[in-house]
């Protein structure tokens, strides 16, 4: 980002992507809008060194951990009631959930690498919180912030339109429209159009490194188009039509699954539907690094609270076992010692992608359960009076 911003200031942004990405082979894969935070900080006279951003990421990872803990408490209130959420066990659970985020592998890998992905994780966590408060506009604004850094989340606009969640669309537009106009004024329209060429190139090639947990990464490994064990910092695997076709097909399947309105999609104000879409959009990208799966953390927390509310033991126990398996896979670097061992099963080390598939299945399985919906509705009705003044618009 720093390299791209410096070039835009000195040589002009009109040739930023042709020069930085295609000629110099610097992997600046973000849109011009993603440069605005760094530009704004520098405009304020802040020296945006690596040390400064590391300090900022310490704040982000802490806020995200506290946010996931608060999400756990809100989900408990909506599924089990205020009494259980406020009990010593409920309070201890929220504290433990927050602490667990500081051990959650995708989140902490992003922190260790010093990535802006932590900002995306934090915004997504608060979008989930806003939805539990029935505040669609604020949730849309949080997604709008993510879109300026991660364009693939722009599909949420279509997701919201199909569900007629106009306040969500309005909230996103409040962020996206002025931010985009400022970016165009600073960097020019050509730079934004050139970014489409970058996206096209990435969809055609992707990445072969083992930590690319996507269909693209798995196909690149199976077809041997690039090294899965050695990072290429200045290049991409050669074009392979099968990899390209598989990447596009997987994206279409995931998009359709995420955009199609599903039964009981309004459970917890549509939170499960929203989380399903966020994870599907993440997995549909040709490049889905391990750190991109940081959005899984609040999803797992929500699923746990909903599954624990199921009154019947048999389905609840099966779902809890399934949740435990996908949580272990998604929160732990279970294959780090195998990264240096080339085998025919290296493709299986994209285990975060398979954990993501499991979580998508759980989201549908749990959300389609009439027992879950009934339990949430009964809890909301029972505790409406207790919640008035404590959680506005949350218990009705």
C-alpha positions in Angstrom: 0.0 0.0 0.0 2.8 2.4 0.9 4.6 1.7 -2.4 1.4 2.3 -4.4 0.6 5.5 -2.6 4.1 6.9 -3.0 4.0 6.1 -6.7 0.5 7.7 -7.1 1.9 10.9 -5.5 5.1 11.1 -7.5 4.3 9.7 -11.0 0.5 10.0 -10.9 -2.2 7.4 -10.2 -3.2 6.9 -13.8 -0.5 4.3 -14.3 -0.5 3.0 -10.8 -1.7 -0.6 -11.5 0.1 -1.1 -14.8 3.4 0.0 -13.2 3.1 -1.3 -9.6 1.2 -4.6 -10.2 2.1 -5.6 -13.8 5.5 -4.1 -14.4 7.1 -4.1 -10.9 5.3 -7.3 -9.9 4.4 -5.8 -6.5 1.4 -7.6 -5.2 -0.8 -4.6 -4.4 -4.1 -6.2 -4.9 -6.4 -3.7 -3.1 -8.6 -1.1 -4.8 -7.6 2.6 -4.7 -10.2 3.2 -2.0 -8.1 1.1 0.3 -5.4 3.7 0.2 -7.5 6.4 1.8 -6.9 5.4 5.5 -3.1 5.7 5.0 -3.5 8.8 2.9 -5.8 10.4 5.6 -3.4 9.6 8.4 -0.5 11.1 6.5 -2.6 14.1 5.7 -3.1 14.6 9.4 0.7 14.5 9.8 0.9 11.0 11.3 4.0 9.1 10.4 2.5 5.8 9.1 5.4 3.5 9.9 5.2 -0.2 10.4 5.5 0.4 14.1 2.5 2.8 14.0 0.3 0.3 12.2 1.4 -2.5 14.5 0.2 -0.4 17.5 -3.0 0.3 15.7 -3.5 -3.5 15.0 -3.0 -4.1 18.8 -6.0 -1.9 19.4 -8.0 -3.6 16.6 -7.3 -7.1 17.8 -8.4 -6.1 21.3 -11.6 -4.4 20.2 -12.4 -7.4 18.0 -11.9 -9.8 20.9 -14.2 -7.7 23.2 -16.7 -7.4 20.4 -16.9 -11.2 19.9 -17.4 -11.5 23.7 -20.2 -9.0 23.6 -21.8 -10.8 20.6 -21.8 -14.0 22.7 -23.7 -12.2 25.5 -26.2 -10.7 23.0 -26.8 -14.1 21.4 -27.3 -15.7 24.8 -29.9 -13.1 25.7 -31.8 -13.7 22.4 -31.7 -17.5 22.8 -31.6 -18.2 26.5 -32.7 -14.9 28.2 -31.2 -12.2 30.3 -31.0 -14.3 33.4 -28.7 -16.9 31.9 -26.6 -14.2 30.1 -26.2 -12.3 33.3 -25.4 -15.3 35.5 -21.9 -16.1 36.6 -21.7 -18.8 34.0 -22.9 -16.5 31.2 -20.4 -13.7 32.3 -17.6 -16.2 32.5 -18.5 -17.5 29.0 -18.3 -14.1 27.5 -14.9 -13.5 29.1 -13.6 -16.8 27.9 -14.9 -16.2 24.4 -13.0 -12.8 24.3 -9.9 -14.5 25.5 -10.2 -17.3 23.0 -10.1 -14.7 20.2 -6.5 -14.0 21.2 -5.8 -17.7 20.4 -7.9 -17.9 17.2 -5.4 -18.8 14.5 -6.6 -16.8 11.5 -7.0 -13.6 13.6 -3.7 -13.9 15.3 -1.9 -14.8 12.1 -3.2 -11.5 10.6 -1.9 -9.8 13.7 1.5 -11.5 13.5 1.8 -10.5 9.8 0.6 -7.0 10.4 -2.4 -7.1 8.0 -5.3 -4.8 7.4 -7.5 -8.0 7.6 -7.8 -7.2 11.3 -9.8 -4.1 10.5 -12.1 -6.2 8.3 -12.6 -8.7 11.1 -13.4 -6.0 13.6 -15.9 -4.3 11.2 -17.6 -7.7 10.5 -17.9 -8.5 14.2 -19.7 -5.2 14.8 -21.9 -5.7 11.8 -23.1 -8.9 13.5 -23.7 -7.0 16.8 -25.7 -4.3 15.0 -27.9 -6.9 13.4 -28.7 -8.4 16.8 -29.7 -4.9 17.9 -32.0 -4.7 14.8 -29.9 -1.8 13.5 -29.6 -2.6 9.8 -28.3 0.8 8.8 -25.3 0.6 11.2 -24.6 -3.0 10.0 -24.7 -1.8 6.4 -22.3 1.0 7.2 -19.9 -1.6 8.8 -20.1 -3.6 5.6 -19.6 -0.5 3.5 -16.3 0.1 5.3 -15.2 -3.5 4.5 -16.1 -3.0 0.8 -13.7 -0.1 0.6 -10.9 -2.5 1.6 -12.4 -5.8 0.2 -14.5 -5.3 -2.9 -15.9 -8.8 -3.0 -18.1 -7.9 0.0 -19.9 -5.5 -2.4 -22.1 -8.4 -3.3 -23.8 -7.7 0.0 -25.6 -4.9 -1.8 -27.4 -7.4 -4.0 -28.0 -9.7 -0.9 -29.7 -6.8 0.9 -31.8 -5.8 -2.1 -33.1 -9.3 -2.6 -34.2 -9.3 1.0 -35.6 -5.7 0.8 -33.4 -4.6 3.6 -33.3 -1.0 2.4 -31.9 0.4 5.6 -28.9 -1.9 5.2 -28.4 -0.7 1.7 -28.7 2.9 2.8 -26.1 2.4 5.6 -23.7 0.9 3.1 -24.3 3.7 0.6 -23.6 6.4 3.3 -20.0 5.0 3.5 -19.4 3.7 -0.1 -20.6 6.7 -2.1 -18.6 9.6 -0.5 -15.5 7.3 0.1 -15.5 6.3 -3.6 -16.0 9.9 -4.8 -13.0 11.1 -2.6 -10.9 8.2 -4.0 -11.8 9.1 -7.6 -11.0 12.7 -6.9 -7.6 11.8 -5.5 -6.5 8.9 -7.8 -8.6 9.4 -10.9 -11.2 7.3 -12.6 -8.6 5.5 -14.7 -7.0 4.0 -11.6 -10.3 2.5 -10.5 -11.0 1.1 -14.0 -7.5 -0.4 -14.1 -8.2 -2.2 -10.9 -10.7 -4.3 -12.8 -7.8 -5.7 -14.9 -6.1 -6.7 -11.6 -9.3 -8.5 -10.5 -9.5 -10.3 -13.8 -5.9 -11.4 -13.7 -6.3 -12.7 -10.1 -9.4 -14.7 -11.1 -7.5 -16.3 -14.0 -4.4 -17.2 -12.0 -5.0 -17.1 -8.2 -2.2 -18.4 -5.9 -0.7 -21.8 -5.6 0.8 -21.4 -2.1 -0.6 -23.9 0.4 -2.2 -21.3 2.6 -4.6 -20.3 -0.2 -7.7 -22.0 1.2 -9.9 -21.7 -1.9 -11.0 -23.9 -4.8 -8.4 -22.1 -6.8 -5.6 -23.0 -4.4 -6.7 -26.7 -4.3 -6.9 -26.9 -8.1 -3.5 -25.3 -8.5 -2.1 -28.0 -6.2 -3.8 -30.9 -7.9 -2.7 -29.8 -11.3 0.8 -28.8 -10.2 0.6 -25.3 -11.8 2.9 -23.8 -9.1 4.7 -24.6 -5.9 2.5 -25.1 -2.9 5.4 -24.9 -0.5 7.4 -21.9 -1.7 6.0 -18.4 -1.7 6.5 -16.4 -4.9 6.5 -12.8 -3.8 6.7 -11.4 -7.3 4.7 -13.8 -9.5 1.7 -16.0 -9.9 1.1 -19.5 -11.2 0.7 -19.8 -15.0 -2.8 -19.7 -16.4 -4.6 -23.0 -16.5 -8.1 -23.1 -18.0 -9.2 -25.9 -15.7 -8.2 -23.8 -12.6 -9.9 -20.8 -14.1 -13.1 -22.6 -14.9 -13.2 -24.3 -11.5 -12.6 -21.0 -9.7 -15.5 -19.3 -11.6 -17.8 -22.3 -11.1 -17.1 -22.4 -7.4 -17.8 -18.7 -7.1 -21.1 -19.0 -8.9 -22.2 -21.8 -6.7 -21.3 -20.0 -3.5 -22.9 -16.7 -4.7 -26.1 -18.4 -5.6 -26.2 -20.3 -2.3 -25.6 -17.0 -0.4 -28.0 -14.8 -2.3 -30.9 -17.2 -2.4 -33.3 -16.3 0.5 -33.8 -19.4 2.7 -36.5 -20.5 5.1 -36.1 -19.2 8.6 -33.6 -16.7 7.2 -34.9 -14.1 9.7 -33.7 -16.0 12.8 -31.9 -13.4 15.0 -32.9 -10.6 12.6 -31.3 -12.6 9.7 -27.9 -12.9 11.4 -27.4 -16.5 10.3 -28.3 -15.6 6.7 -25.9 -12.7 6.9 -23.1 -14.8 8.3 -23.6 -17.4 5.7 -23.3 -14.8 2.9 -20.1 -13.3 4.5 -18.4 -16.7 4.7 -19.5 -17.7 1.2 -18.2 -14.5 -0.3 -14.9 -15.0 1.4 -14.5 -18.6 0.2 -15.6 -17.7 -3.4 -12.5 -15.5 -4.0 -9.6 -17.0 -6.0 -7.3 -16.1 -3.2 -8.5 -16.8 0.4 -5.6 -16.7 2.7 -5.8 -18.2 6.2 -6.1 -14.8 7.6 -9.3 -14.1 5.6 -11.1 -16.7 7.7 -11.0 -14.4 10.7 -14.7 -13.8 10.0 -15.4 -17.3 11.2 -14.9 -16.4 14.9 -18.2 -14.5 15.4 -20.0 -17.1 13.3 -18.9 -19.9 15.6 -20.0 -18.0 18.6 -23.4 -17.4 17.2 -23.8 -21.0 16.2 -22.9 -22.2 19.7 -25.5 -20.1 21.4 -28.2 -21.2 19.0 -27.3 -24.9 19.1 -27.2 -24.8 22.9 -30.7 -23.5 22.9 -32.1 -26.5 21.1 -34.3 -28.4 23.7 -33.9 -31.9 22.2 -30.6 -33.6 23.1 -30.1 -35.7 20.0 -30.0 -33.0 17.3 -28.2 -30.6 19.7 -25.5 -33.1 20.5 -24.9 -33.9 16.9 -24.7 -30.2 16.0 -22.3 -29.5 18.9 -20.0 -32.3 17.9 -20.0 -30.9 14.3 -19.4 -27.4 15.6 -16.4 -28.6 17.8 -14.8 -30.3 14.7 -15.1 -27.2 12.5 -14.0 -24.9 15.3 -10.8 -27.0 15.9 -10.0 -27.0 12.2 -10.7 -23.2 11.8 -9.0 -22.0 14.9 -5.8 -24.0 14.9 -2.8 -24.3 12.6 -3.1 -28.1 12.5 -0.8 -28.7 9.6 2.2 -26.3 10.1 4.7 -29.2 10.4 3.6 -30.6 7.1 4.2 -27.4 5.0 7.7 -28.5 4.1 6.7 -32.0 3.1 5.6 -32.3 -0.6 3.1 -35.1 -0.8 0.1 -36.1 -3.0 -2.2 -34.9 -0.2 -0.9 -31.3 0.1 -4.2 -30.1 -1.3 -5.9 -31.4 1.9 -3.9 -28.8 3.8 -6.3 -26.2 2.6 -8.4 -27.5 5.5 -9.8 -24.0 6.3 -11.8 -24.2 3.1 -13.2 -27.6 4.1 -13.9 -26.2 7.6 -15.7 -23.3 5.9 -17.9 -25.8 4.0 -18.8 -27.4 7.3 -19.7 -24.1 8.9 -21.9 -23.2 5.9 -23.7 -26.5 6.3 -24.1 -25.9 10.0 -25.5 -22.4 9.4 -28.2 -23.9 7.1 -28.8 -26.9 9.4 -29.2 -24.7 12.5 -31.2 -21.9 10.8 -33.6 -24.3 9.1 -34.4 -26.0 12.5 -37.9 -24.9 13.6 -36.8 -25.7 17.2 -34.2 -23.0 17.0 -36.6 -20.4 15.6 -39.3 -21.3 18.2 -36.8 -21.2 21.1 -35.5 -17.7 20.0 -39.0 -16.4 19.6 -40.1 -17.8 23.0 -37.1 -16.3 24.7 -37.6 -12.9 23.1 -41.3 -12.8 24.2 -40.5 -14.0 27.7 -37.8 -11.4 28.3 -39.1 -8.4 26.4 -40.1 -6.6 29.6 -36.7 -7.3 31.2 -34.8 -6.0 28.2 -36.6 -2.7 27.8 -34.1 0.0 28.4 -31.2 -2.4 28.4 -31.1 -3.5 24.8 -33.2 -1.2 22.7 -35.1 -2.8 19.8 -33.4 -6.1 20.7 -36.0 -8.2 22.4 -39.1 -7.6 20.6 
